[in-house]
Amino acid sequence: MFYRQDHYYPYYYWNYYPGQPVYPYDVQRYSRPNFPEVNPTQLKKSAESFKPLMHEVDKIIHEFTDSDDFAYKVLDAAQRSQTEKIHQYMEEIGITHPMEINYNPDSLQLKLINQVDDMDSSILRVSLHW
C-alpha cells in the first residue's frame, strides 16, 4: 500500500507461482452439481402431442390462403370484437383442440393447446399479420 498526500492507493498483486495453475476461485467448491438421471419419456409424449396441433394450424393456414371468404369473415369478426364468431369459423373448418384467440389492429394470434394426462403438454402459438 502506498500513502501520499493523505490519499490511500491500494495496490494488489496476484500471488502467482510458476508451475501452478491460476484460478480466480476455488474450482472444486464451484463445480457442477449432480443432476438426476435424464428421462425423455415426457418430452417424447409432448412432442407426439404436438403433431395434431401442427395439422390443425396447417388447416387454418390453407383456409386463409385458399379462401378469400374465410379470411374476410375472420377479419370482419375481429374488427367487430366477435371472438365467439371466430371460434365458430375455426370449428367449421375442423379445428377441435382448445384455442385462445387474440387480435389487435396489426395481427391475429392463435394459441392451440393439446393436453395429455390433464396437463397442457404442448402449446403452439401462431401470429399472422394483417
LINDA-V939792 format. One record per backbone hydrogen bond with DSSP energy under -1.0 kcal/mol. NH is the residue of the N-H (numbers start at 0). CO is the residue of the C=O. E is the energy in kcal/mol with one decimal. If there is no record, write none. Layout:
nh	co	e
NH	CO	E
NH	CO	E
This chain:
nh	co	e
1	8	-1.6
3	6	-1.8
6	3	-1.6
8	1	-2.0
15	13	-1.4
19	16	-2.0
29	25	-1.3
43	39	-2.5
44	40	-2.2
45	41	-2.6
46	42	-2.5
47	43	-2.3
48	44	-2.3
53	49	-1.8
54	50	-1.8
55	51	-2.1
56	52	-2.5
57	53	-2.1
58	54	-1.8
59	55	-2.1
60	56	-2.8
61	57	-2.5
62	58	-2.4
63	59	-2.4
64	60	-2.5
65	61	-2.6
66	62	-2.0
70	66	-2.0
71	67	-2.5
72	68	-2.6
73	69	-2.5
74	70	-2.3
75	71	-2.8
76	72	-2.4
77	73	-2.2
78	74	-2.3
79	75	-1.4
80	77	-1.5
81	76	-3.1
85	81	-1.5
86	82	-2.3
87	83	-2.3
88	84	-2.6
89	85	-2.2
90	86	-2.3
91	87	-2.0
92	88	-1.1
93	90	-1.3
94	89	-2.1
99	110	-2.5
101	108	-2.6
103	106	-2.2
107	127	-2.8
108	101	-3.6
109	125	-3.1
110	99	-2.3
111	123	-2.8
112	97	-2.2
113	121	-2.6
115	118	-2.1
120	113	-1.3
120	118	-1.3
121	113	-1.9
123	111	-2.6
125	109	-3.0
127	107	-3.0
129	105	-2.7
